[in-house]
Amino acid sequence: MSTDVDFDVIVIGAGIAGMVCAHQLARAGHEVVLIERGQEPGTKNLSGGVLYCRVLEAVFPGFVERAPVERRITRNVLSFLNDTSHLNVDYWDSRLAEPVNAVTVLRAKLDPWMAAECEQAGVMVMPGVRVDALLREGDQVVGVRAGDDELRAHVVVAADGVNSFIAQEAGVRPKEPIKHLAVGVKSVIALPRTTIEDRFRVSGDEGVAYAFVGDCTQSIAGGGFLYTNLDSVSLGVVLRLDDLEAKGLSSADVHDRFLAHPAVEPLIRGGELLEYGCHLTIEDGPAMVAHDLTRPGLVIIGDAAGFTLNTGLTIRGMDLAAASGMAAATAITAALKAGDFSDDGLSGYRAELDRSFVGADLKTYAKAPAFLENPRMYSEYGQLLAEVFHGIYAHDLTPRKHLVPTAMAAVKASRLTLSHLMRDGWAAARAL
Ligand SMILES: Cc1cc2nc3c(=O)[nH]c(=O)nc-3n(C[C@H](O)[C@H](O)[C@H](O)COP(=O)(O)OP(=O)(O)OC[C@H]3O[C@@H](n4cnc5c(N)ncnc54)[C@H](O)[C@@H]3O)c2cc1C
């Protein structure tokens, strides 16, 4: 292999994964270039916005104080929506504020801040450049081609997100079947800070994260979300592509109907639309651990490797992206030291991941994607809960019944059977 290189490492993609990896490598004294196709980091990126941020504290000490984060999430609401009702499990806990657990972020603000941190650490950030192909010598990846330019490095890191053509070109990840993909449609709505505090019962820099299931997706597998920022609200839907296609609905219409739902509209009433966007996400992150994550001279991280976790209660990808970036940086540093960029030389990446919460959590939630395929989650269960509560609170002058007979009557009136309840309950216990 040629030793004539421009950089020790080329990182493709200035998302969370790429920036964490590039930052850690530069801090370890390596020459790193970070190539981003957007005119500025963050312009191409979209996330719901709840970042489980302790991992970023490890990379950027004082992250929560220094970075442009919005609110610390101290209230989590799970909301079952039906067309005429909603039922919330509302969990507030001041312990979630300190030590900080999760914050809301807007990528258009966070990503440029992280890019500046990378530059300070010595990374050469190259925005407005799209990588078109990998350069190879035999089976060894030795650099990248962007337009007419070629750049060479000992190691290339693919951090180019969910559609990673690099991971596909290298044969690491097959083209995803649409069953494994979901589309997210998101709006950011401006609201005065005082309105957010009153409406969502939060004060200071505390915030709330809603996860919606049921009627928010018109029975399409997926869910809705709403997160409070300082003076705006991020909200939208995530819809599994195969189910969206099967039901013949448009993702934009499902999003608009979600925002107009009687349980949601009052939360954003009077607001002004600031941003609107769509982005793909991977639905079966846990299955991705089975794939190879390296090729000689190449390491795949973040969404490019498929690391996302949707349990219905939480959507996670940014923290996994950051942790995989850290794991890759540790492994690449060892490979640079040993001068071994073969699969063997880079095998420390898999070992680091398996030791970290990424490997552990992807295994723990391995059954979550299959569980979330169950269509009953998106219609019957929300309706059943609404019927039980209607039976408790709607006093129609008939004699009252105890809770169990009320619930049994609701089950009988639904399309659910006791066997469904037992099977789904057992599946939930194993998956979540
Ligand atoms: C609707 C929605 C809601 C979500 N909500 C949450 C949430 O609340 N919390 C959470 O933790 N996660 C959430 N996620 C997942 C999260 O956004 C991703 O897991 C995370 O952004 C992955 O980071 P990444 O760095 O791997 O990829 P990305 O952030 O996608 O970054 C990839 C970068 O690579 C660049 N790039 C791509 N191709 C090239 C190329 N050829 N040349 C140069 N640059 C290139 C892109 O422009 C981009 O900047 C959500 C996702 C969606 C779609």
The ligand as an ORCA input file, in Angstrom:
! r2SCAN-3c Opt
* xyz 0 1
  C     -37.712     12.529     12.208
  C     -36.526     12.022     12.999
  C     -36.532     12.185     14.370
  C     -35.432     11.772     15.117
  N     -35.437     12.029     16.447
  C     -34.354     11.739     17.174
  C     -34.288     12.136     18.540
  O     -35.190     12.794     19.077
  N     -33.175     11.784     19.246
  C     -32.130     11.101     18.675
  O     -31.139     10.834     19.373
  N     -32.158     10.727     17.376
  C     -33.235     11.040     16.617
  N     -33.264     10.712     15.291
  C     -32.105      9.977     14.718
  C     -30.907     10.928     14.562
  O     -31.279     12.091     13.844
  C     -29.775     10.238     13.811
  O     -29.549      8.965     14.375
  C     -28.478     11.041     13.878
  O     -28.648     12.295     13.293
  C     -27.355     10.282     13.163
  O     -26.185     11.048     13.131
  P     -25.088     10.772     12.028
  O     -23.973     11.696     12.312
  O     -24.802      9.324     11.939
  O     -25.795     11.153     10.641
  P     -26.319     12.555     10.126
  O     -26.646     13.443     11.264
  O     -27.394     12.246      9.149
  O     -25.070     13.176      9.365
  C     -24.602     12.679      8.143
  C     -23.847     13.795      7.467
  O     -23.175     13.300      6.305
  C     -23.294     14.243      5.273
  N     -23.093     13.522      4.006
  C     -23.882     12.552      3.470
  N     -23.364     12.095      2.321
  C     -22.223     12.790      2.125
  C     -21.246     12.766      1.100
  N     -21.346     11.926      0.064
  N     -20.209     13.628      1.165
  C     -20.102     14.486      2.221
  N     -21.000     14.551      3.220
  C     -22.044     13.704      3.181
  C     -24.696     14.810      5.462
  O     -24.867     16.053      4.819
  C     -24.757     14.920      6.978
  O     -24.257     16.142      7.443
  C     -34.332     11.126     14.495
  C     -34.337     10.942     13.107
  C     -35.414     11.393     12.358
  C     -35.368     11.228     10.870
*
